[in-house]
Amino acid sequence: MVGRVFRVQLPATAAAGDHERAILTFEGALALWRGPVLEDLRDGPILHAFATWLEAAKIDCMGMMIECYMALGRHREVISRLQALIMDHPLREDFYCLLMLALFYSERRAEALDVYRSARRRLHDELGLEPCDSLQELQQRILGNEQGRRPRRHAATAADAVTHGATGPRPRRASPPRNRMPV
C-alpha cells in the first residue's frame, strides 16, 4: 500500500500538472514518514530489500516534489533542500542537476557551476567516473548562457534545461540512472 502511494499515486498527481496540489500531496506523504523503515526488523533479506526499496521511493518522492516547486518558479525555496539531499545522497546526479538549475534560475550562475565542479570531483574521486551526460550538458548550457539573458523560469525537471536548453519547450521527465546494484 505505502509503496503504491510513493511509486504510483504521487507521480500521477505531479504528472497531472496541478503542481500546487502535488506539492501538498508530496508534503503530506513525507510528513507521515517517521525514521528508517523497519529499523529494528531488517534481519532477513526480504525485509531488508523491502526497506531499501521503500527508502528509494521516499527519495524519489522528494525529488518529484522539488521538481513541482521548480515548475512553479519557486527555485530559491528548494536550494537548501537540495543541498541537504546531496549531503545525504552524494552520488545522485539528478539532485546535482536540480540544484544547478535552482541556482541558475535564481541568478546564481557561478554557484551552479561550482556545484558541477563539486559533483565532478566527488564522482571522480569516489568512483573514477565522469558525470552523466545530462549533468555535463547542463554545465555546458550554463556556460553558454549569455550574462544578460534571463533563464526560462518554469523548467520542471533537469531534463528541461538539458534537453532543450533554458529557453526551449518542456520535454519528457528525466529518469534516474538505471545502473543500480541489485539488493
C-alpha positions as CSV (number, residue, x, y, z in Angstrom):
1,M,0.0,0.0,0.0
2,V,2.7,2.5,1.0
3,G,4.8,1.6,-1.9
4,R,1.9,2.2,-4.3
5,V,1.4,5.7,-2.8
6,F,5.0,6.6,-3.4
7,R,5.6,4.9,-6.7
8,V,2.2,5.4,-8.5
9,Q,-0.2,7.8,-6.9
10,L,2.2,10.7,-6.1
11,P,3.9,10.7,-9.5
12,A,0.5,10.6,-11.2
13,T,-0.5,13.7,-9.1
14,A,2.6,15.6,-10.3
15,A,2.1,14.5,-13.9
16,A,-1.4,15.9,-13.9
17,G,0.1,19.4,-14.0
18,D,-1.5,20.7,-10.8
19,H,1.8,21.4,-9.1
20,E,0.3,23.2,-6.1
21,R,-1.9,20.2,-5.3
22,A,1.0,17.8,-6.0
23,I,3.3,19.7,-3.5
24,L,0.6,19.4,-0.8
25,T,0.2,15.7,-1.5
26,F,4.0,15.1,-1.5
27,E,4.5,17.1,1.7
28,G,1.6,15.2,3.3
29,A,3.0,11.8,2.4
30,L,6.5,12.8,3.5
31,A,5.1,14.1,6.9
32,L,3.9,10.6,7.6
33,W,7.4,9.2,7.3
34,R,9.0,8.5,10.7
35,G,12.6,7.4,10.8
36,P,14.2,4.5,8.9
37,V,11.9,1.8,7.5
38,L,11.6,-1.3,9.6
39,E,14.7,-0.1,11.6
40,D,14.7,-3.0,14.1
41,L,13.4,-5.7,11.7
42,R,15.9,-5.7,8.8
43,D,17.4,-9.1,9.7
44,G,16.0,-11.1,6.8
45,P,16.8,-10.4,3.2
46,I,13.2,-9.9,2.2
47,L,12.6,-7.2,4.8
48,H,15.9,-5.6,4.1
49,A,15.1,-5.5,0.3
50,F,11.7,-4.0,1.0
51,A,13.1,-1.4,3.4
52,T,15.7,-0.4,0.8
53,W,13.1,-0.2,-1.9
54,L,10.8,2.0,0.2
55,E,13.7,4.3,1.2
56,A,14.4,4.8,-2.5
57,A,10.7,5.6,-3.1
58,K,10.9,8.3,-0.4
59,I,14.0,9.8,-2.0
60,D,12.3,9.8,-5.5
61,C,9.2,11.4,-3.9
62,M,11.4,14.2,-2.5
63,G,12.9,14.8,-5.9
64,M,9.5,14.9,-7.6
65,M,8.3,17.4,-5.0
66,I,11.3,19.6,-5.7
67,E,10.5,19.4,-9.5
68,C,7.0,20.6,-8.7
69,Y,8.3,23.6,-6.8
70,M,10.6,24.4,-9.7
71,A,7.8,24.1,-12.2
72,L,6.1,26.9,-10.2
73,G,9.2,29.1,-10.4
74,R,9.9,28.6,-6.7
75,H,13.6,27.9,-7.3
76,R,15.0,29.7,-4.2
77,E,12.8,27.6,-1.9
78,V,14.4,24.3,-2.9
79,I,18.1,25.2,-2.8
80,S,18.7,24.3,0.9
81,R,16.6,21.1,0.5
82,L,18.7,20.1,-2.5
83,Q,21.9,20.8,-0.7
84,A,20.7,18.6,2.2
85,L,19.7,15.8,-0.2
86,I,23.1,15.9,-1.8
87,M,24.8,15.7,1.6
88,D,22.7,12.6,2.3
89,H,23.0,11.1,-1.2
90,P,26.2,12.4,-2.7
91,L,26.1,10.1,-5.8
92,R,22.6,11.0,-7.0
93,E,23.5,13.0,-10.2
94,D,19.8,14.1,-10.6
95,F,20.0,16.1,-7.4
96,Y,23.1,17.9,-8.6
97,C,21.2,18.7,-11.9
98,L,18.2,20.1,-9.9
99,L,20.5,22.2,-7.6
100,M,22.4,23.6,-10.6
101,L,19.1,24.6,-12.2
102,A,17.7,26.1,-9.0
103,L,20.8,28.2,-8.6
104,F,20.9,29.1,-12.3
105,Y,17.2,30.2,-12.2
106,S,18.0,32.2,-9.0
107,E,20.6,34.1,-11.0
108,R,23.5,32.4,-9.1
109,R,25.3,31.1,-12.2
110,A,28.7,30.9,-10.6
111,E,27.4,28.8,-7.7
112,A,25.6,26.5,-10.2
113,L,28.9,25.9,-12.0
114,D,30.6,25.3,-8.6
115,V,28.1,22.6,-7.9
116,Y,29.1,20.9,-11.2
117,R,32.8,21.1,-10.2
118,S,32.0,19.6,-6.8
119,A,29.9,16.8,-8.3
120,R,32.6,16.0,-10.9
121,R,35.3,15.9,-8.2
122,R,33.2,13.6,-5.9
123,L,32.2,11.2,-8.7
124,H,35.8,11.0,-10.0
125,D,37.4,10.6,-6.5
126,E,34.9,8.0,-5.2
127,L,34.0,6.1,-8.4
128,G,36.5,7.1,-11.0
129,L,33.6,8.3,-13.2
130,E,32.9,11.4,-15.1
131,P,29.4,13.0,-14.6
132,C,26.5,11.6,-16.6
133,D,25.7,13.2,-20.0
134,S,22.8,15.3,-18.6
135,L,25.0,16.9,-15.9
136,Q,27.7,17.6,-18.5
137,E,25.2,19.1,-20.9
138,L,23.7,21.3,-18.2
139,Q,27.1,22.6,-17.3
140,Q,27.7,23.5,-21.0
141,R,24.4,25.2,-21.3
142,I,25.0,27.3,-18.2
143,L,28.5,28.2,-19.5
144,G,26.9,29.2,-22.9
145,N,24.2,31.3,-21.4
146,E,24.9,35.0,-22.1
147,Q,25.3,37.1,-19.0
148,G,22.3,39.4,-19.6
149,R,19.8,36.7,-20.8
150,R,17.4,35.6,-18.2
151,P,16.9,31.8,-18.0
152,R,13.5,30.3,-18.5
153,R,11.7,30.3,-15.2
154,H,9.5,27.2,-15.3
155,A,11.6,24.2,-16.1
156,A,10.1,21.3,-14.2
157,T,13.0,18.9,-14.4
158,A,16.7,18.8,-15.0
159,A,15.8,17.3,-18.4
160,D,14.0,20.5,-19.4
161,A,17.2,22.6,-19.3
162,V,19.5,19.8,-20.5
163,T,17.5,18.5,-23.4
164,H,16.1,21.8,-24.8
165,G,18.1,24.5,-23.1
166,A,17.0,27.2,-20.7
167,T,14.6,28.6,-23.3
168,G,13.2,25.5,-25.1
169,P,10.0,23.5,-24.8
170,R,9.2,21.1,-21.9
171,P,10.4,17.6,-22.7
172,R,9.8,14.3,-21.0
173,R,10.6,13.7,-17.3
174,A,14.2,12.7,-16.5
175,S,14.8,9.2,-15.3
176,P,17.3,8.3,-12.6
177,P,20.3,6.3,-13.7
178,R,19.4,2.7,-14.3
179,N,22.8,1.2,-13.3
180,R,21.9,0.5,-9.7
181,M,23.3,-2.5,-7.9
182,P,20.8,-5.3,-7.1
183,V,19.8,-5.7,-3.4
